Amino acid sequence: MTLPRSPITTHVLDTSRGCPAAGVPVSIEFERGGSWEKLGGTITNEDGRVPTLLAGRTLEAGRYRVSFNTNAYFSEHKTPAFYPYVQIVFEVCDLEQHYHIPLLLSPFGYSTYRGS
């Protein structure tokens, strides 16, 4: 059975290796009352994607935080890295939109943007 696409998705590309970053632990949280509530977590697939980040949950307006355990990924590849994890906080206002949060990653830097 295939789950429907989550309203929030992500993918990780390892720009130092020129390929998707498979096996990166990813979690998502929602800010509620000044603290973070964990909504779920998984690892990136062979294409570096997480299409089911909020599987089975309803999208709410507010702030979300996606955390990537980059230390686990780079340790697996025996690559020293400067950032042990990356956290991306973003705001959901329009509940009809899809939110894609990509991460471009290398051992000593990263970037992100609002994807489609």
Backbone as CSV, one residue per row, in Angstrom:
resi,resn,N_x,N_y,N_z,CA_x,CA_y,CA_z,C_x,C_y,C_z
1,MET,0.839,-1.185,0.000,0.000,0.000,0.000,0.886,1.251,0.000
2,THR,0.606,2.190,-0.868,1.352,3.435,-0.952,0.612,4.518,-0.174
3,LEU,1.335,5.181,0.707,0.737,6.269,1.473,0.620,7.502,0.585
4,PRO,-0.400,8.342,0.805,-0.496,9.588,0.045,0.682,10.500,0.373
5,ARG,1.034,11.361,-0.587,2.156,12.269,-0.368,1.859,13.205,0.794
6,SER,2.846,13.360,1.635,2.758,14.244,2.781,2.663,15.695,2.311
7,PRO,1.971,16.574,3.062,1.937,17.992,2.703,3.292,18.682,2.903
8,ILE,4.187,18.027,3.657,5.564,18.509,3.824,6.489,17.369,3.406
9,THR,7.376,17.657,2.468,8.345,16.658,2.015,9.733,17.273,2.049
10,THR,10.736,16.412,1.929,12.109,16.888,1.895,12.947,15.954,1.049
11,HIS,14.088,16.440,0.648,15.113,15.577,0.074,16.469,16.191,0.369
12,VAL,17.484,15.328,0.392,18.840,15.753,0.708,19.750,15.339,-0.437
13,LEU,20.507,16.300,-0.942,21.490,16.033,-1.980,22.875,16.304,-1.420
14,ASP,23.768,15.343,-1.563,25.155,15.484,-1.113,25.938,16.104,-2.263
15,THR,26.175,17.410,-2.178,26.851,18.110,-3.268,28.335,17.766,-3.348
16,SER,28.912,17.251,-2.276,30.331,16.867,-2.307,30.538,15.562,-3.072
17,ARG,29.522,14.717,-3.083,29.609,13.437,-3.788,28.816,13.453,-5.090
18,GLY,27.987,14.488,-5.267,27.203,14.602,-6.489,26.094,13.575,-6.593
19,CYS,25.457,13.267,-5.451,24.397,12.248,-5.483,23.411,12.480,-4.340
20,PRO,22.248,11.797,-4.405,21.308,11.885,-3.285,21.945,11.332,-2.011
21,ALA,21.549,11.881,-0.883,22.061,11.430,0.415,21.071,10.447,1.029
22,ALA,21.291,9.174,0.777,20.438,8.120,1.331,20.849,7.812,2.765
23,GLY,19.877,7.516,3.608,20.162,7.100,4.977,20.343,8.220,5.979
24,VAL,19.910,9.438,5.668,20.008,10.547,6.616,18.795,10.503,7.552
25,PRO,18.999,10.395,8.861,17.864,10.461,9.790,17.243,11.869,9.775
26,VAL,15.918,11.915,9.658,15.185,13.180,9.564,14.016,13.130,10.544
27,SER,13.793,14.234,11.252,12.617,14.326,12.118,11.911,15.652,11.870
28,ILE,10.633,15.688,12.228,9.851,16.915,12.071,9.126,17.208,13.374
29,GLU,9.080,18.507,13.712,8.429,18.970,14.939,7.540,20.156,14.612
30,PHE,6.585,20.404,15.505,5.671,21.542,15.393,5.781,22.364,16.667
31,GLU,5.867,23.692,16.508,5.957,24.567,17.682,4.559,24.818,18.239
32,ARG,4.389,24.422,19.492,3.083,24.581,20.145,3.318,25.104,21.558
33,GLY,2.779,26.283,21.838,2.897,26.847,23.182,4.330,27.106,23.617
34,GLY,5.192,27.467,22.682,6.574,27.795,23.018,7.522,26.617,23.108
35,SER,7.033,25.395,22.859,7.929,24.240,22.857,7.675,23.414,21.593
36,TRP,8.604,22.513,21.310,8.543,21.714,20.087,7.955,20.345,20.372
37,GLU,6.950,19.974,19.579,6.284,18.674,19.677,6.727,17.818,18.487
38,LYS,7.333,16.682,18.774,7.787,15.806,17.694,6.590,15.164,17.006
39,LEU,6.560,15.252,15.672,5.471,14.688,14.890,5.862,13.388,14.199
40,GLY,7.136,13.210,13.959,7.554,11.994,13.272,9.021,12.024,12.914
41,GLY,9.472,10.909,12.380,10.861,10.798,11.959,11.072,9.546,11.131
42,THR,12.070,9.598,10.274,12.397,8.489,9.384,13.800,8.719,8.834
43,ILE,14.173,7.995,7.794,15.448,8.239,7.119,15.187,8.464,5.636
44,THR,16.095,9.177,4.987,15.950,9.415,3.558,16.104,8.105,2.790
45,ASN,15.332,7.973,1.708,15.389,6.765,0.891,16.593,6.807,-0.058
46,GLU,16.692,5.827,-0.955,17.846,5.732,-1.862,17.963,6.931,-2.791
47,ASP,16.868,7.677,-2.966,16.884,8.886,-3.788,17.069,10.132,-2.922
48,GLY,17.378,9.944,-1.621,17.581,11.061,-0.708,16.298,11.763,-0.298
49,ARG,15.159,11.136,-0.559,13.866,11.778,-0.312,13.124,11.185,0.883
50,VAL,12.230,12.020,1.430,11.287,11.582,2.457,9.909,12.074,2.013
51,PRO,9.177,11.237,1.268,7.863,11.667,0.783,6.749,11.544,1.814
52,THR,7.006,10.923,2.959,5.956,10.659,3.948,6.262,11.303,5.299
53,LEU,6.865,12.478,5.288,7.300,13.110,6.530,6.156,13.333,7.519
54,LEU,5.002,13.753,7.038,3.830,13.969,7.907,2.743,12.941,7.629
55,ALA,3.118,11.759,7.222,2.135,10.731,6.861,1.115,10.526,7.968
56,GLY,-0.150,10.569,7.592,-1.222,10.323,8.552,-1.557,11.493,9.450
57,ARG,-0.917,12.626,9.246,-1.179,13.809,10.085,-1.794,14.918,9.242
58,THR,-2.550,15.767,9.896,-3.157,16.914,9.240,-2.222,18.114,9.357
59,LEU,-2.047,18.819,8.253,-1.221,20.018,8.254,-1.917,21.116,9.055
60,GLU,-1.156,21.768,9.935,-1.655,22.892,10.727,-0.853,24.131,10.374
61,ALA,-1.472,25.294,10.494,-0.735,26.537,10.325,0.184,26.716,11.523
62,GLY,1.372,27.249,11.281,2.320,27.492,12.358,3.739,27.176,11.941
63,ARG,4.621,27.089,12.926,6.048,26.839,12.671,6.382,25.365,12.793
64,TYR,7.185,24.925,11.828,7.685,23.555,11.805,9.208,23.594,11.827
65,ARG,9.790,22.522,12.327,11.247,22.384,12.329,11.578,20.987,11.804
66,VAL,12.386,20.959,10.742,12.883,19.698,10.207,14.348,19.599,10.615
67,SER,14.711,18.476,11.232,16.086,18.253,11.696,16.693,17.095,10.932
68,PHE,17.929,17.297,10.486,18.677,16.306,9.722,19.906,15.903,10.532
69,ASN,20.070,14.621,10.807,21.233,14.132,11.545,22.362,13.902,10.540
70,THR,23.058,14.967,10.212,24.129,14.889,9.214,25.345,14.141,9.754
71,ASN,25.531,14.142,11.066,26.637,13.398,11.653,26.522,11.904,11.348
72,ALA,25.315,11.363,11.487,25.105,9.937,11.201,25.429,9.635,9.742
73,TYR,24.998,10.514,8.837,25.248,10.306,7.410,26.737,10.356,7.090
74,PHE,27.423,11.401,7.525,28.848,11.533,7.200,29.695,10.483,7.923
75,SER,29.297,10.100,9.134,30.020,9.028,9.835,29.932,7.726,9.051
76,GLU,28.762,7.441,8.508,28.565,6.233,7.704,29.496,6.219,6.486
77,HIS,29.769,7.407,5.952,30.650,7.532,4.784,32.097,7.840,5.181
78,LYS,32.371,7.744,6.485,33.726,7.990,7.010,34.299,9.318,6.506
79,THR,33.447,10.337,6.597,33.798,11.674,6.145,33.700,12.639,7.321
80,PRO,34.794,13.306,7.685,34.684,14.315,8.750,33.810,15.475,8.272
81,ALA,32.998,15.995,9.166,32.087,17.080,8.808,31.998,18.080,9.950
82,PHE,31.716,19.322,9.607,31.677,20.407,10.569,30.334,20.520,11.292
83,TYR,29.235,20.272,10.585,27.899,20.422,11.159,27.321,19.054,11.528
84,PRO,27.152,18.751,12.824,26.628,17.440,13.217,25.134,17.277,12.920
85,TYR,24.419,18.374,12.822,23.023,18.327,12.418,22.637,19.661,11.806
86,VAL,21.552,19.634,11.056,21.001,20.838,10.434,19.539,20.912,10.828
87,GLN,19.099,22.089,11.259,17.692,22.301,11.578,17.164,23.447,10.726
88,ILE,16.025,23.206,10.101,15.390,24.212,9.252,14.017,24.501,9.839
89,VAL,13.800,25.757,10.216,12.522,26.194,10.772,11.819,27.014,9.697
90,PHE,10.538,26.729,9.482,9.772,27.442,8.460,8.330,27.597,8.913
91,GLU,7.631,28.494,8.265,6.264,28.855,8.640,5.270,28.359,7.589
92,VAL,4.226,27.686,8.040,3.131,27.252,7.171,1.954,28.190,7.421
93,CYS,1.525,28.871,6.352,0.380,29.780,6.456,-0.809,29.290,5.636
94,ASP,-0.535,28.798,4.441,-1.579,28.356,3.521,-1.680,26.832,3.563
95,LEU,-2.743,26.329,4.121,-2.909,24.891,4.302,-3.211,24.151,3.002
96,GLU,-3.449,24.873,1.924,-3.712,24.257,0.624,-2.429,24.001,-0.163
97,GLN,-1.316,24.548,0.286,-0.057,24.400,-0.446,0.720,23.175,0.014
98,HIS,1.631,22.755,-0.861,2.592,21.707,-0.527,3.899,22.411,-0.148
99,TYR,4.568,21.920,0.885,5.816,22.518,1.347,6.947,21.505,1.167
100,HIS,7.890,21.850,0.296,9.037,20.980,0.039,10.281,21.689,0.555
101,ILE,11.018,21.011,1.434,12.166,21.597,2.116,13.422,20.812,1.732
102,PRO,14.106,21.200,0.649,15.318,20.487,0.249,16.540,20.956,1.039
103,LEU,17.512,20.051,1.160,18.774,20.369,1.817,19.908,19.976,0.881
104,LEU,20.728,20.952,0.527,21.941,20.705,-0.249,23.075,20.669,0.757
105,LEU,23.795,19.556,0.800,24.692,19.267,1.905,26.101,18.937,1.432
106,SER,27.081,19.429,2.164,28.472,19.021,1.992,29.084,18.953,3.399
107,PRO,30.273,18.393,3.555,30.836,18.257,4.899,31.048,19.583,5.640
108,PHE,31.193,20.685,4.906,31.502,21.951,5.567,30.544,23.071,5.192
109,GLY,29.363,22.711,4.727,28.381,23.724,4.397,27.061,23.099,3.985
110,TYR,26.015,23.915,3.985,24.711,23.465,3.528,23.902,24.679,3.094
111,SER,22.870,24.420,2.286,21.918,25.461,1.919,20.550,24.814,1.742
112,THR,19.533,25.658,1.773,18.172,25.206,1.619,17.374,26.290,0.901
113,TYR,16.191,25.939,0.459,15.314,26.874,-0.226,13.904,26.307,-0.207
114,ARG,12.933,27.109,-0.579,11.548,26.616,-0.688,11.430,25.905,-2.022
115,GLY,11.265,24.608,-1.978,11.142,23.814,-3.201,9.716,23.709,-3.666
116,SER,9.518,22.900,-4.693,8.166,22.713,-5.242,7.792,21.247,-5.243
